Amino acid sequence: MSRAHERNERMYRSPSPLSEQSRTAISAALNERLADGLDLHSQIKVAHWNIKGPQFAALHPLFETFAVSLANHNDSIAERAVTLGGKAYGTTRHVAKTSRLPDYPQETSKDLEHVRLLAERIESYLAGLRESRKAVEQHQDTDTVDLFTGIITEFEKHAWFLRASLES
C-alpha cells in the first residue's frame, strides 16, 4: 500500500464518476506503478549509456526506444492519478524508497548482460502492472485498466525482444 493511501490523503475534485474510496485506491496503485516505472526508466538509461560489445549498434538505440516509451507511459500514469483527484509521487528519493524492482548493477557493461538484466526488470515491472490492473478491475475503472493493458502489451513485446536476443 502506498504512503499516499496510508496517509488517507484528501482527494481533489475529479471528473470521474468513481467513488472517492475507489479513486483513492486506484491512485495508490497508479503511484506504485509510477515508482516502478521511474526506476525502470533510470535502469534502462544506465544500460543505454554503458553498453559495450558486439550488439552495441542494435541495442543502444533499442534501449533508448524503451526509455522514451516508458517515459511517456510514466507521464500517463501520473496524470491519471491526478485526474482521479490524487497526487503523483515521483521524486528520486520517493522512488528509491518505494520501487519494487531490484537494484541495477551499474558496473555492468557487457551487451548481453544488460539484455538479461533489463529482461528481468521488465518482467518484474509487468508483474506489478498485472497486479495493479487486477486491483483496478475490482473498482470497475475501465479507463485505468485500459491504460495498464496498453503498457503491458507494449512491454511484453519489449521483454520478448530481449529474451529472443539471449537465445542461442
PyMOL commands that place a pseudoatom at each C-alpha (Angstrom):
pseudoatom trace, name=CA, resn=MET, resi=1, chain=A, elem=C, hetatm=0, pos=[0.000, 0.000, 0.000]
pseudoatom trace, name=CA, resn=SER, resi=2, chain=A, elem=C, hetatm=0, pos=[1.428, 3.401, -0.920]
pseudoatom trace, name=CA, resn=ARG, resi=3, chain=A, elem=C, hetatm=0, pos=[2.222, 6.163, 1.514]
pseudoatom trace, name=CA, resn=ALA, resi=4, chain=A, elem=C, hetatm=0, pos=[-0.472, 8.354, -0.054]
pseudoatom trace, name=CA, resn=HIS, resi=5, chain=A, elem=C, hetatm=0, pos=[-3.061, 5.702, 0.736]
pseudoatom trace, name=CA, resn=GLU, resi=6, chain=A, elem=C, hetatm=0, pos=[-1.684, 5.229, 4.255]
pseudoatom trace, name=CA, resn=ARG, resi=7, chain=A, elem=C, hetatm=0, pos=[-1.916, 8.963, 4.954]
pseudoatom trace, name=CA, resn=ASN, resi=8, chain=A, elem=C, hetatm=0, pos=[-5.576, 8.817, 3.946]
pseudoatom trace, name=CA, resn=GLU, resi=9, chain=A, elem=C, hetatm=0, pos=[-4.940, 11.947, 1.990]
pseudoatom trace, name=CA, resn=ARG, resi=10, chain=A, elem=C, hetatm=0, pos=[-7.793, 14.164, 0.841]
pseudoatom trace, name=CA, resn=MET, resi=11, chain=A, elem=C, hetatm=0, pos=[-8.776, 13.566, -2.747]
pseudoatom trace, name=CA, resn=TYR, resi=12, chain=A, elem=C, hetatm=0, pos=[-9.294, 16.533, -5.017]
pseudoatom trace, name=CA, resn=ARG, resi=13, chain=A, elem=C, hetatm=0, pos=[-12.366, 17.018, -7.147]
pseudoatom trace, name=CA, resn=SER, resi=14, chain=A, elem=C, hetatm=0, pos=[-12.396, 14.783, -10.213]
pseudoatom trace, name=CA, resn=PRO, resi=15, chain=A, elem=C, hetatm=0, pos=[-14.498, 14.413, -13.349]
pseudoatom trace, name=CA, resn=SER, resi=16, chain=A, elem=C, hetatm=0, pos=[-14.545, 10.671, -12.635]
pseudoatom trace, name=CA, resn=PRO, resi=17, chain=A, elem=C, hetatm=0, pos=[-17.836, 9.133, -11.505]
pseudoatom trace, name=CA, resn=LEU, resi=18, chain=A, elem=C, hetatm=0, pos=[-15.950, 6.665, -9.299]
pseudoatom trace, name=CA, resn=SER, resi=19, chain=A, elem=C, hetatm=0, pos=[-16.362, 6.900, -5.530]
pseudoatom trace, name=CA, resn=GLU, resi=20, chain=A, elem=C, hetatm=0, pos=[-13.695, 8.687, -3.525]
pseudoatom trace, name=CA, resn=GLN, resi=21, chain=A, elem=C, hetatm=0, pos=[-12.778, 5.382, -1.895]
pseudoatom trace, name=CA, resn=SER, resi=22, chain=A, elem=C, hetatm=0, pos=[-12.220, 3.789, -5.320]
pseudoatom trace, name=CA, resn=ARG, resi=23, chain=A, elem=C, hetatm=0, pos=[-10.300, 6.788, -6.617]
pseudoatom trace, name=CA, resn=THR, resi=24, chain=A, elem=C, hetatm=0, pos=[-8.051, 6.718, -3.530]
pseudoatom trace, name=CA, resn=ALA, resi=25, chain=A, elem=C, hetatm=0, pos=[-7.241, 3.026, -4.005]
pseudoatom trace, name=CA, resn=ILE, resi=26, chain=A, elem=C, hetatm=0, pos=[-6.672, 3.433, -7.749]
pseudoatom trace, name=CA, resn=SER, resi=27, chain=A, elem=C, hetatm=0, pos=[-4.430, 6.472, -7.235]
pseudoatom trace, name=CA, resn=ALA, resi=28, chain=A, elem=C, hetatm=0, pos=[-2.365, 4.445, -4.773]
pseudoatom trace, name=CA, resn=ALA, resi=29, chain=A, elem=C, hetatm=0, pos=[-1.982, 1.651, -7.339]
pseudoatom trace, name=CA, resn=LEU, resi=30, chain=A, elem=C, hetatm=0, pos=[-1.031, 4.173, -10.005]
pseudoatom trace, name=CA, resn=ASN, resi=31, chain=A, elem=C, hetatm=0, pos=[1.636, 5.676, -7.747]
pseudoatom trace, name=CA, resn=GLU, resi=32, chain=A, elem=C, hetatm=0, pos=[3.075, 2.225, -7.041]
pseudoatom trace, name=CA, resn=ARG, resi=33, chain=A, elem=C, hetatm=0, pos=[3.424, 1.617, -10.768]
pseudoatom trace, name=CA, resn=LEU, resi=34, chain=A, elem=C, hetatm=0, pos=[4.806, 5.122, -11.271]
pseudoatom trace, name=CA, resn=ALA, resi=35, chain=A, elem=C, hetatm=0, pos=[7.595, 4.407, -8.779]
pseudoatom trace, name=CA, resn=ASP, resi=36, chain=A, elem=C, hetatm=0, pos=[8.436, 1.147, -10.544]
pseudoatom trace, name=CA, resn=GLY, resi=37, chain=A, elem=C, hetatm=0, pos=[8.239, 2.821, -13.952]
pseudoatom trace, name=CA, resn=LEU, resi=38, chain=A, elem=C, hetatm=0, pos=[10.514, 5.698, -12.988]
pseudoatom trace, name=CA, resn=ASP, resi=39, chain=A, elem=C, hetatm=0, pos=[13.000, 3.246, -11.502]
pseudoatom trace, name=CA, resn=LEU, resi=40, chain=A, elem=C, hetatm=0, pos=[12.882, 1.067, -14.623]
pseudoatom trace, name=CA, resn=HIS, resi=41, chain=A, elem=C, hetatm=0, pos=[13.390, 4.140, -16.814]
pseudoatom trace, name=CA, resn=SER, resi=42, chain=A, elem=C, hetatm=0, pos=[16.562, 5.063, -14.939]
pseudoatom trace, name=CA, resn=GLN, resi=43, chain=A, elem=C, hetatm=0, pos=[17.814, 1.483, -15.170]
pseudoatom trace, name=CA, resn=ILE, resi=44, chain=A, elem=C, hetatm=0, pos=[17.199, 1.381, -18.920]
pseudoatom trace, name=CA, resn=LYS, resi=45, chain=A, elem=C, hetatm=0, pos=[19.136, 4.630, -19.285]
pseudoatom trace, name=CA, resn=VAL, resi=46, chain=A, elem=C, hetatm=0, pos=[22.065, 3.188, -17.307]
pseudoatom trace, name=CA, resn=ALA, resi=47, chain=A, elem=C, hetatm=0, pos=[22.122, 0.225, -19.711]
pseudoatom trace, name=CA, resn=HIS, resi=48, chain=A, elem=C, hetatm=0, pos=[21.820, 2.572, -22.711]
pseudoatom trace, name=CA, resn=TRP, resi=49, chain=A, elem=C, hetatm=0, pos=[24.760, 4.703, -21.550]
pseudoatom trace, name=CA, resn=ASN, resi=50, chain=A, elem=C, hetatm=0, pos=[27.078, 1.871, -20.529]
pseudoatom trace, name=CA, resn=ILE, resi=51, chain=A, elem=C, hetatm=0, pos=[26.507, -0.896, -23.064]
pseudoatom trace, name=CA, resn=LYS, resi=52, chain=A, elem=C, hetatm=0, pos=[29.577, -2.323, -24.805]
pseudoatom trace, name=CA, resn=GLY, resi=53, chain=A, elem=C, hetatm=0, pos=[30.062, -5.310, -27.081]
pseudoatom trace, name=CA, resn=PRO, resi=54, chain=A, elem=C, hetatm=0, pos=[29.190, -6.749, -30.492]
pseudoatom trace, name=CA, resn=GLN, resi=55, chain=A, elem=C, hetatm=0, pos=[25.463, -5.983, -30.095]
pseudoatom trace, name=CA, resn=PHE, resi=56, chain=A, elem=C, hetatm=0, pos=[26.039, -2.298, -29.231]
pseudoatom trace, name=CA, resn=ALA, resi=57, chain=A, elem=C, hetatm=0, pos=[24.803, -0.923, -32.574]
pseudoatom trace, name=CA, resn=ALA, resi=58, chain=A, elem=C, hetatm=0, pos=[21.462, -2.733, -32.286]
pseudoatom trace, name=CA, resn=LEU, resi=59, chain=A, elem=C, hetatm=0, pos=[20.883, -2.482, -28.543]
pseudoatom trace, name=CA, resn=HIS, resi=60, chain=A, elem=C, hetatm=0, pos=[21.912, 1.116, -27.843]
pseudoatom trace, name=CA, resn=PRO, resi=61, chain=A, elem=C, hetatm=0, pos=[19.029, 2.609, -29.911]
pseudoatom trace, name=CA, resn=LEU, resi=62, chain=A, elem=C, hetatm=0, pos=[16.636, -0.150, -28.797]
pseudoatom trace, name=CA, resn=PHE, resi=63, chain=A, elem=C, hetatm=0, pos=[17.203, 0.727, -25.145]
pseudoatom trace, name=CA, resn=GLU, resi=64, chain=A, elem=C, hetatm=0, pos=[16.579, 4.399, -25.950]
pseudoatom trace, name=CA, resn=THR, resi=65, chain=A, elem=C, hetatm=0, pos=[13.298, 3.443, -27.644]
pseudoatom trace, name=CA, resn=PHE, resi=66, chain=A, elem=C, hetatm=0, pos=[12.275, 1.581, -24.480]
pseudoatom trace, name=CA, resn=ALA, resi=67, chain=A, elem=C, hetatm=0, pos=[13.209, 4.566, -22.291]
pseudoatom trace, name=CA, resn=VAL, resi=68, chain=A, elem=C, hetatm=0, pos=[11.283, 7.105, -24.382]
pseudoatom trace, name=CA, resn=SER, resi=69, chain=A, elem=C, hetatm=0, pos=[8.211, 4.887, -24.466]
pseudoatom trace, name=CA, resn=LEU, resi=70, chain=A, elem=C, hetatm=0, pos=[8.353, 4.276, -20.723]
pseudoatom trace, name=CA, resn=ALA, resi=71, chain=A, elem=C, hetatm=0, pos=[8.747, 8.000, -20.021]
pseudoatom trace, name=CA, resn=ASN, resi=72, chain=A, elem=C, hetatm=0, pos=[5.519, 8.625, -21.927]
pseudoatom trace, name=CA, resn=HIS, resi=73, chain=A, elem=C, hetatm=0, pos=[3.727, 5.844, -20.036]
pseudoatom trace, name=CA, resn=ASN, resi=74, chain=A, elem=C, hetatm=0, pos=[5.013, 7.176, -16.709]
pseudoatom trace, name=CA, resn=ASP, resi=75, chain=A, elem=C, hetatm=0, pos=[3.555, 10.559, -17.616]
pseudoatom trace, name=CA, resn=SER, resi=76, chain=A, elem=C, hetatm=0, pos=[0.197, 8.962, -18.447]
pseudoatom trace, name=CA, resn=ILE, resi=77, chain=A, elem=C, hetatm=0, pos=[0.174, 7.042, -15.157]
pseudoatom trace, name=CA, resn=ALA, resi=78, chain=A, elem=C, hetatm=0, pos=[0.975, 10.191, -13.154]
pseudoatom trace, name=CA, resn=GLU, resi=79, chain=A, elem=C, hetatm=0, pos=[-1.643, 12.232, -14.984]
pseudoatom trace, name=CA, resn=ARG, resi=80, chain=A, elem=C, hetatm=0, pos=[-4.259, 9.515, -14.432]
pseudoatom trace, name=CA, resn=ALA, resi=81, chain=A, elem=C, hetatm=0, pos=[-3.610, 9.602, -10.672]
pseudoatom trace, name=CA, resn=VAL, resi=82, chain=A, elem=C, hetatm=0, pos=[-4.059, 13.376, -10.671]
pseudoatom trace, name=CA, resn=THR, resi=83, chain=A, elem=C, hetatm=0, pos=[-7.142, 13.197, -12.914]
pseudoatom trace, name=CA, resn=LEU, resi=84, chain=A, elem=C, hetatm=0, pos=[-8.722, 10.890, -10.338]
pseudoatom trace, name=CA, resn=GLY, resi=85, chain=A, elem=C, hetatm=0, pos=[-8.144, 13.516, -7.659]
pseudoatom trace, name=CA, resn=GLY, resi=86, chain=A, elem=C, hetatm=0, pos=[-4.923, 12.146, -6.208]
pseudoatom trace, name=CA, resn=LYS, resi=87, chain=A, elem=C, hetatm=0, pos=[-1.336, 13.256, -6.422]
pseudoatom trace, name=CA, resn=ALA, resi=88, chain=A, elem=C, hetatm=0, pos=[1.592, 11.878, -8.378]
pseudoatom trace, name=CA, resn=TYR, resi=89, chain=A, elem=C, hetatm=0, pos=[4.690, 11.000, -6.362]
pseudoatom trace, name=CA, resn=GLY, resi=90, chain=A, elem=C, hetatm=0, pos=[7.871, 10.711, -8.376]
pseudoatom trace, name=CA, resn=THR, resi=91, chain=A, elem=C, hetatm=0, pos=[10.927, 12.252, -6.799]
pseudoatom trace, name=CA, resn=THR, resi=92, chain=A, elem=C, hetatm=0, pos=[14.097, 10.200, -6.934]
pseudoatom trace, name=CA, resn=ARG, resi=93, chain=A, elem=C, hetatm=0, pos=[14.057, 9.745, -3.152]
pseudoatom trace, name=CA, resn=HIS, resi=94, chain=A, elem=C, hetatm=0, pos=[10.437, 8.593, -3.164]
pseudoatom trace, name=CA, resn=VAL, resi=95, chain=A, elem=C, hetatm=0, pos=[11.117, 6.157, -5.993]
pseudoatom trace, name=CA, resn=ALA, resi=96, chain=A, elem=C, hetatm=0, pos=[14.199, 4.782, -4.200]
pseudoatom trace, name=CA, resn=LYS, resi=97, chain=A, elem=C, hetatm=0, pos=[12.072, 4.050, -1.129]
pseudoatom trace, name=CA, resn=THR, resi=98, chain=A, elem=C, hetatm=0, pos=[9.070, 2.554, -2.904]
pseudoatom trace, name=CA, resn=SER, resi=99, chain=A, elem=C, hetatm=0, pos=[10.089, 0.813, -6.136]
pseudoatom trace, name=CA, resn=ARG, resi=100, chain=A, elem=C, hetatm=0, pos=[9.727, -2.957, -6.062]
pseudoatom trace, name=CA, resn=LEU, resi=101, chain=A, elem=C, hetatm=0, pos=[12.315, -3.524, -8.781]
pseudoatom trace, name=CA, resn=PRO, resi=102, chain=A, elem=C, hetatm=0, pos=[15.719, -4.965, -7.911]
pseudoatom trace, name=CA, resn=ASP, resi=103, chain=A, elem=C, hetatm=0, pos=[18.617, -2.529, -7.953]
pseudoatom trace, name=CA, resn=TYR, resi=104, chain=A, elem=C, hetatm=0, pos=[20.630, -2.360, -11.166]
pseudoatom trace, name=CA, resn=PRO, resi=105, chain=A, elem=C, hetatm=0, pos=[24.324, -3.310, -11.063]
pseudoatom trace, name=CA, resn=GLN, resi=106, chain=A, elem=C, hetatm=0, pos=[25.706, -0.143, -12.634]
pseudoatom trace, name=CA, resn=GLU, resi=107, chain=A, elem=C, hetatm=0, pos=[29.143, -1.634, -13.270]
pseudoatom trace, name=CA, resn=THR, resi=108, chain=A, elem=C, hetatm=0, pos=[27.661, -3.872, -15.967]
pseudoatom trace, name=CA, resn=SER, resi=109, chain=A, elem=C, hetatm=0, pos=[28.923, -3.136, -19.461]
pseudoatom trace, name=CA, resn=LYS, resi=110, chain=A, elem=C, hetatm=0, pos=[28.613, -6.365, -21.473]
pseudoatom trace, name=CA, resn=ASP, resi=111, chain=A, elem=C, hetatm=0, pos=[25.807, -6.137, -24.011]
pseudoatom trace, name=CA, resn=LEU, resi=112, chain=A, elem=C, hetatm=0, pos=[24.031, -9.443, -23.329]
pseudoatom trace, name=CA, resn=GLU, resi=113, chain=A, elem=C, hetatm=0, pos=[24.324, -8.983, -19.565]
pseudoatom trace, name=CA, resn=HIS, resi=114, chain=A, elem=C, hetatm=0, pos=[22.380, -5.717, -19.930]
pseudoatom trace, name=CA, resn=VAL, resi=115, chain=A, elem=C, hetatm=0, pos=[19.827, -7.573, -22.048]
pseudoatom trace, name=CA, resn=ARG, resi=116, chain=A, elem=C, hetatm=0, pos=[19.352, -10.202, -19.327]
pseudoatom trace, name=CA, resn=LEU, resi=117, chain=A, elem=C, hetatm=0, pos=[19.153, -7.641, -16.522]
pseudoatom trace, name=CA, resn=LEU, resi=118, chain=A, elem=C, hetatm=0, pos=[16.629, -5.490, -18.380]
pseudoatom trace, name=CA, resn=ALA, resi=119, chain=A, elem=C, hetatm=0, pos=[14.508, -8.505, -19.339]
pseudoatom trace, name=CA, resn=GLU, resi=120, chain=A, elem=C, hetatm=0, pos=[14.313, -9.493, -15.657]
pseudoatom trace, name=CA, resn=ARG, resi=121, chain=A, elem=C, hetatm=0, pos=[13.386, -5.980, -14.578]
pseudoatom trace, name=CA, resn=ILE, resi=122, chain=A, elem=C, hetatm=0, pos=[10.791, -5.515, -17.299]
pseudoatom trace, name=CA, resn=GLU, resi=123, chain=A, elem=C, hetatm=0, pos=[9.215, -8.822, -16.260]
pseudoatom trace, name=CA, resn=SER, resi=124, chain=A, elem=C, hetatm=0, pos=[9.122, -7.607, -12.651]
pseudoatom trace, name=CA, resn=TYR, resi=125, chain=A, elem=C, hetatm=0, pos=[7.545, -4.332, -13.820]
pseudoatom trace, name=CA, resn=LEU, resi=126, chain=A, elem=C, hetatm=0, pos=[4.971, -6.324, -15.801]
pseudoatom trace, name=CA, resn=ALA, resi=127, chain=A, elem=C, hetatm=0, pos=[4.067, -8.402, -12.724]
pseudoatom trace, name=CA, resn=GLY, resi=128, chain=A, elem=C, hetatm=0, pos=[3.310, -5.193, -10.815]
pseudoatom trace, name=CA, resn=LEU, resi=129, chain=A, elem=C, hetatm=0, pos=[1.243, -3.832, -13.697]
pseudoatom trace, name=CA, resn=ARG, resi=130, chain=A, elem=C, hetatm=0, pos=[-0.818, -7.017, -13.857]
pseudoatom trace, name=CA, resn=GLU, resi=131, chain=A, elem=C, hetatm=0, pos=[-1.339, -6.957, -10.092]
pseudoatom trace, name=CA, resn=SER, resi=132, chain=A, elem=C, hetatm=0, pos=[-2.488, -3.333, -10.211]
pseudoatom trace, name=CA, resn=ARG, resi=133, chain=A, elem=C, hetatm=0, pos=[-4.726, -3.967, -13.221]
pseudoatom trace, name=CA, resn=LYS, resi=134, chain=A, elem=C, hetatm=0, pos=[-6.456, -6.763, -11.334]
pseudoatom trace, name=CA, resn=ALA, resi=135, chain=A, elem=C, hetatm=0, pos=[-6.982, -4.492, -8.312]
pseudoatom trace, name=CA, resn=VAL, resi=136, chain=A, elem=C, hetatm=0, pos=[-8.315, -1.667, -10.502]
pseudoatom trace, name=CA, resn=GLU, resi=137, chain=A, elem=C, hetatm=0, pos=[-10.729, -4.054, -12.241]
pseudoatom trace, name=CA, resn=GLN, resi=138, chain=A, elem=C, hetatm=0, pos=[-12.418, -4.596, -8.866]
pseudoatom trace, name=CA, resn=HIS, resi=139, chain=A, elem=C, hetatm=0, pos=[-13.215, -0.861, -8.793]
pseudoatom trace, name=CA, resn=GLN, resi=140, chain=A, elem=C, hetatm=0, pos=[-14.640, -1.047, -12.335]
pseudoatom trace, name=CA, resn=ASP, resi=141, chain=A, elem=C, hetatm=0, pos=[-12.313, 1.651, -13.643]
pseudoatom trace, name=CA, resn=THR, resi=142, chain=A, elem=C, hetatm=0, pos=[-12.108, 0.540, -17.263]
pseudoatom trace, name=CA, resn=ASP, resi=143, chain=A, elem=C, hetatm=0, pos=[-10.067, 3.604, -18.229]
pseudoatom trace, name=CA, resn=THR, resi=144, chain=A, elem=C, hetatm=0, pos=[-7.192, 2.781, -15.874]
pseudoatom trace, name=CA, resn=VAL, resi=145, chain=A, elem=C, hetatm=0, pos=[-7.485, -0.894, -16.816]
pseudoatom trace, name=CA, resn=ASP, resi=146, chain=A, elem=C, hetatm=0, pos=[-7.071, 0.164, -20.472]
pseudoatom trace, name=CA, resn=LEU, resi=147, chain=A, elem=C, hetatm=0, pos=[-4.038, 2.288, -19.556]
pseudoatom trace, name=CA, resn=PHE, resi=148, chain=A, elem=C, hetatm=0, pos=[-2.380, -0.646, -17.780]
pseudoatom trace, name=CA, resn=THR, resi=149, chain=A, elem=C, hetatm=0, pos=[-3.308, -3.066, -20.582]
pseudoatom trace, name=CA, resn=GLY, resi=150, chain=A, elem=C, hetatm=0, pos=[-1.670, -0.867, -23.215]
pseudoatom trace, name=CA, resn=ILE, resi=151, chain=A, elem=C, hetatm=0, pos=[1.540, -0.666, -21.208]
pseudoatom trace, name=CA, resn=ILE, resi=152, chain=A, elem=C, hetatm=0, pos=[1.513, -4.407, -20.532]
pseudoatom trace, name=CA, resn=THR, resi=153, chain=A, elem=C, hetatm=0, pos=[1.034, -5.218, -24.215]
pseudoatom trace, name=CA, resn=GLU, resi=154, chain=A, elem=C, hetatm=0, pos=[3.924, -2.993, -25.263]
pseudoatom trace, name=CA, resn=PHE, resi=155, chain=A, elem=C, hetatm=0, pos=[6.343, -4.081, -22.545]
pseudoatom trace, name=CA, resn=GLU, resi=156, chain=A, elem=C, hetatm=0, pos=[5.578, -7.778, -23.050]
pseudoatom trace, name=CA, resn=LYS, resi=157, chain=A, elem=C, hetatm=0, pos=[6.831, -7.217, -26.592]
pseudoatom trace, name=CA, resn=HIS, resi=158, chain=A, elem=C, hetatm=0, pos=[9.948, -5.459, -25.292]
pseudoatom trace, name=CA, resn=ALA, resi=159, chain=A, elem=C, hetatm=0, pos=[10.635, -8.357, -22.895]
pseudoatom trace, name=CA, resn=TRP, resi=160, chain=A, elem=C, hetatm=0, pos=[10.199, -10.776, -25.786]
pseudoatom trace, name=CA, resn=PHE, resi=161, chain=A, elem=C, hetatm=0, pos=[12.711, -8.803, -27.897]
pseudoatom trace, name=CA, resn=LEU, resi=162, chain=A, elem=C, hetatm=0, pos=[15.219, -9.009, -25.073]
pseudoatom trace, name=CA, resn=ARG, resi=163, chain=A, elem=C, hetatm=0, pos=[14.633, -12.704, -24.316]
pseudoatom trace, name=CA, resn=ALA, resi=164, chain=A, elem=C, hetatm=0, pos=[14.890, -13.516, -28.058]
pseudoatom trace, name=CA, resn=SER, resi=165, chain=A, elem=C, hetatm=0, pos=[18.286, -11.773, -28.100]
pseudoatom trace, name=CA, resn=LEU, resi=166, chain=A, elem=C, hetatm=0, pos=[19.503, -14.195, -25.432]
pseudoatom trace, name=CA, resn=GLU, resi=167, chain=A, elem=C, hetatm=0, pos=[18.514, -17.331, -27.369]
pseudoatom trace, name=CA, resn=SER, resi=168, chain=A, elem=C, hetatm=0, pos=[21.410, -19.273, -28.814]
for i in range(1, 168): cmd.bond("trace and resi %d" % i, "trace and resi %d" % (i + 1))
show_as sticks, trace
zoom trace
